[in-house]
Amino acid sequence: MALPALGVHHPGLTSWERRYTLGCKFSAIPLFLTGIWSGWLILPNILHALTSFTPSGGSSNIIHATDYLTQPGHKVCGDQL
């Protein structure tokens, strides 16, 4: 691990490899943040679109957590455990 403040500078890497590593570090952070931002904007629309496929008439495609906690295996596997 490189700790430039303590005088440790990428041991074992050539100058070209150090430049390549810095490029990857500086490009990874904005790409990661862009992915978080786009997911934050798109996810509610995707969930709305997927839940709109629920047919009318009492059916539901949302499974509540209490169903998993009160009867483990019954809803998931369909058999008695």
N, C-alpha and C positions, 0 to 999 in steps of 0.2 A: 504494500500500500504506500502510495506516495504522500509524504508529508513535507511540502516545500517550506513551511514555516520552521520546521525543525532541521532543515538541511538535507532531507532525504529526497532525492530526485530520481524517480523511476529507475531503480537499479536494473541493469541487464538489458535495457532497451537502447536501440540505436536512435539517432536524432530523427530519422524518418519515422520510426515506430512511435516516438513520443508525439510527433505532430499528428500522426494518424489517430492516436489515442485521444488527444485533446479534441480533435475534430469530432470524434464519436461522442465524447462527453458533452460537448457544447451543442451537438445536434439532438442528442437523446432527451435532454430536459425540455426544450420547446415542443418536441414531438409528443412526449408524454403528457404535457399540460394541454396540448391541443386535443389529444384523445380524450382526456377527462372533460374538457369543455364541450366537445361535440357529443359525447355520450350524455352529458347533462341536458343538452338541448334536444337530442333525438329520442332518448329513452321514453319519456312520457308519451310522445306521439306513437311510438311503436307499440307500447303497452295498450294504448287506446285502440289502435287498429286491431291488435290480436284479440282483445276482449270483445270487440264488436262482432266477432264471428259466433258468439253465443246465441243459439236459437231461442226464440221466445217460447214460453210455456213452462216455466218453472225449473229449467235446467240451469246449471251454473258451471263455469269453468274455473272458478276460484275455490281452492281447497284451503280451509282454515287450519291454522296450526293446532288448534285443539283436537281436530280429528286425528292428527298424527300422535298427539300426546296421550289421548284417552284410549285409543284402540290401535296400538302399533301392529302393523302387518295386515290388518283387515282391509284398509283402504288401498294400501300400496300393492300387496300381493294378491288380494282377493280370496285368501284362504285363512283358516284358523291356525294361529301359531301357538 
